[in-house]
Structures are given as C-alpha cells and as structure tokens.
C-alpha cells in the first residue's frame, strides 16, 4: 500500500505518537461496514486446528520497511505493527512474502541502497534465529521449512523503480532470491503506468517494461500487477510467457469504478493465463461504503496536507469513524474470495493481506494482525469449503504459480531458440 506513507520517514516521532493514539482509541471506532457474524466457537476451534495443519502463506506483508522505521525484535512479541512470531504461531501462519519496498519519490541509487538495507535486515533474521526463520527461494524451500517448523521469509520487491534502465539488476534480485516484483507503485514509473496515478505515461507498459517482463520470465521472477493500470495488466497478460500474479488486490465488483481493485475481465484474464489473484484486506478495498468513507478522509488529507499518520490525521479519521463505518470484516473478505472462485475457479485465488502496510485504521475489525487467519478459515468453513480447497486458497495456488514460473524459466533457458 504505502500510498499514504510517503512522509513517514520524515515524521517518525509523529507516527509513533499517532500509533499510540490509534491503539488507545481504536476501540471507539465502533461502526462496522457490515456487522460481523459471531463465529461459532466450535467452527473457530476447527479453523484453528486446520490453520495449524495446513501451510498458510500471505503474499504481501510490509514488515521489512516498517521495522527499519521502528526497530523492534519480531522473534518475540512486539508492541507495534501486525507481525511478530508470537502472533505468527497463534495464527498458524507459515510463510510471509516479505516486501522490500522502493519509494516512487527516490532515485535509483537511493532506492537500491534502501533495498539492500531491508534485504540485510531480512537475511539477518534468518541468520540470527535459524531455529525460527528461514529464507526461501522457491516453493520447495517453503515446503521444507514448513516440515521443519520454520517460518519462511521469501523476498519480493514492491516497485520496479530501482531497476532503473538496467536489466542486469533483475539478475541481482534473482540471485538474492526475490520471488516477485510489483512492477510499479503509487506513481507511474519507467516500466508501467500506476493505477494510483492520473499521469498515464505509457498507456500501459513502456517499451522498457516489455523488456523487463521478458527478462523476468527468463529469470523466473513472478510479475505482480497489483499497482498497474488496466491497460498495463492486459499487456502483461498478453506479453508474459508465464502466469502473472496480483499480490494484494481485491475485486472491483464490490467497489465499482475503483481501478486499484481488479475487474472481473482482468481476474478472468489472469486466471486464463494460469495466474492468481491474492486478495488484500484493506477495508477501503473490500467494502463500497468503507471505500466511500475513506475517500472522504483521504480527500481531506489531500486538501489539508495533513498526513494519515499525523496526530491530527488520526484524530480526524477516528472522529469521522464514530459516525461513518471505516472497517470491514472477514465475512466481506470471504465474499471477495467467493466471487473470484465463482468467475475464475478455486485455483486462482489467495491471500495477500498487506499487513504492516495498511495501518491499524484500515484493517478489518475482526482481522487485526497475523494471528487472524483462523478467523478467515472459519468463515470459509462456514461457506462449505473443504480443507483441501482452503489450503489451495491459503497457499497452494500461489505456490503452484511460482512453480510454473520457474518451470517456464527453465524451459526458456534450455531452449536454443532463446
Ligand atoms: Zn501496495
């Protein structure tokens, strides 16, 4: 996400203050976009057991950049953010695609240095706590780590800006083990137009972007179109030799006209190419009423220049939230999953929450952090999904796509034509 996190690095003390305020007052943000059903205790107990037994993978967690800003040790319980090993174990969570973030406002050199800082921190966890964390460069690593009761922290890059005009940087990322790259972020870049940016430079992908796609195919790095415009997504589907992914996107069907969410046509196109849509749980993505209310707040931020993370910004949202629903819930998240299953099939949907990226105000009321996956599993059980289908959603589909992308890479590199 991070669209509204642009100024964080300059306002750390304010952000910390704001988080304290959020934590203190969140309980007063009472109205929910949909009143959550009370989970049947038996169903939740069953979901907790299933969550322990199956592999749960989340394709988008922003913990590296958040932790660089606010250093704490996630091997134990921490006071801020959505992710630490105590909550991981409570949620039966097994693998977090660890988002290495690059800012649309930074130059190539600055972004590459920032990438390395986050990368070193992630690798540092695997080195310092080998009995808890393990890197993963392919689906087999994830499965092996799962068998050994190790938490997988595979890497991904959000924003292709650090590639600059240098395709060899992709090889560097591949060697470090990056699983996917979100090709653009909140501003159109040298690769792709952004769905958060009214400045559409390329009407989709740039000529260089087509070269990036080809090289990512060859190297076996998954192409993530979560922040790309509709035109760019269509072009990526058409030009990629491998399946593509949306690492943290929801369904436009429920929030009409919102390009950050995927249309039914795009979801079907991604599925037709054997790809996967990993549903984000930002309340403004899930529910049209929450979206409308958040739009009002974000417009106020834009017009006043006050940040989402400032004390005043948080107070404004909380005050507005007293009378206007801002938080969605697991039931609505399951509606998005149901919808993708209905139009594209059970093999093309997964979970990419954006924890540690969206902030506490945007999280669903009943899914506040990485201990929450069993709440979703309970909702899926209630809707009649089998354990095998739930495992596909919670990890299997993403791992299948990753495996196919690596296979296509192998075939391209072994082909004499290439
Ligand atoms: Zn994002």
Boltz pocket constraint, residues with backbone or C-beta under 6 A from the ligand:
constraints:
  - pocket:
      binder: B
      contacts: [[A, 1], [A, 2], [A, 158], [A, 226], [A, 227], [A, 248]]
      max_distance: 6.0
